[in-house]
Amino acid sequence: MSMRDTPGVRLLPNAITVLAMCAGLSAVMFALNEQPTGAIAAIGVAAVLDALDGRIARLLDATTKMGAELDSLSDAMSFGVAPALTLYVWQLQDNRAGWVVALIFAVCMVLRLARFNTLLEDTAQPPFAKEFFVGVPAPAAGLLALLPLTLTAHFEHLGWWSQQPVVMVWVIAVAALAVSRLPTLSLKTVRVPPKAVAPLLVAVAVLASGIITFPLISLAIAMVVYLLHIPYAVYRYRWLASHPEAWEAAPRERRAIRRRTQRLGLRPPLRRSVAGAPPRMRLPRRGGRPEGPRRSWRRLGLRRNRDDSAPR
């Protein structure tokens, strides 16, 4: 009996997806009870479960159409509706424009997920496109929207980051990143070279210790680092789009291609010899001594005066 036919295999990924949706919606309950740390933790748990359900489904060969649709609905609830309502209850409920901002964020997240589903069936994309998301993915956008609340919960006081205008502008900016066409790196296709395994494990240990000791500020730093990676993702996407020879190359071969193209692009043409060109002439030193001062080109009559070359 194959793994796919084992009883309960089809149920496990869908059960994790439902748990993710319940965790995300529980953030609203924590926000209503004025427990911001619980709201942030609930959406963080939903993000972790969302990362696991798809991988487990592929590992067990239990991917179904129903599971894909359920995953999209769960993401819309956990990372669209839940962060919008959490921020509205926390800081935006005494302003009419606050409800508009919450609606815009939720709608943009739903539109982002709908576009993601349509891109899954697009076969005209280049092979390297699977290494990128189009726009900021839903879990990252949901956590990014909560960054003002995360900072407030960590510092335990309201700062400039928690002012209503700042929160509104921030939420709109995150919603725009979610529905934008900017490429962002997909961790599903990241391949780690063998030499980087040990340093990566050390970094994971440092990150885990930071999350255990300072969970809120560690989450805030991770979100800022994620924002800073977007320019690199745009550069990498454009570089791959202009180098088809690197699409199917292994990571080591791709790095070699990048180094070779960078050397060719940064080579100063005036400092290197060109085929068929005479060698550069070095002027003799005055008095025949190497330590003497170099003779002037103008005194030797090898450079024309600028006044002579001007039109009369």
Buried (B, 14 or more C-beta within 10 A) or exposed (E): EEEEEEEEBBEBBBBBBBBBBBBBBBBBBBBEEEBBBBBBBBBBBBBEBBBBBBEBBEEBEBBEEEBBEBBBBBBBBBBBBBBBBBBBBBBBEEBEEBEEBBEBBBBBBBBBBEBBEEEEEEEEEEEBBEBBBBBBBBBBBBBBBBBBBBBBBBEEEEEEBBEBEBBBEBBBEBBBBBBBEBBBBBEEEEEEEEEEEEEEEEEEEEEEEBBEEEBBBBBBEBBEEBBEEBEEBBEBBEBBEEBEEBBEEEEEEBEEBBEEBEEEEEEEEEEEEEEEEEEEEEEEEEEEEEEEEEEEEEEEEEEEEEEEEEEE
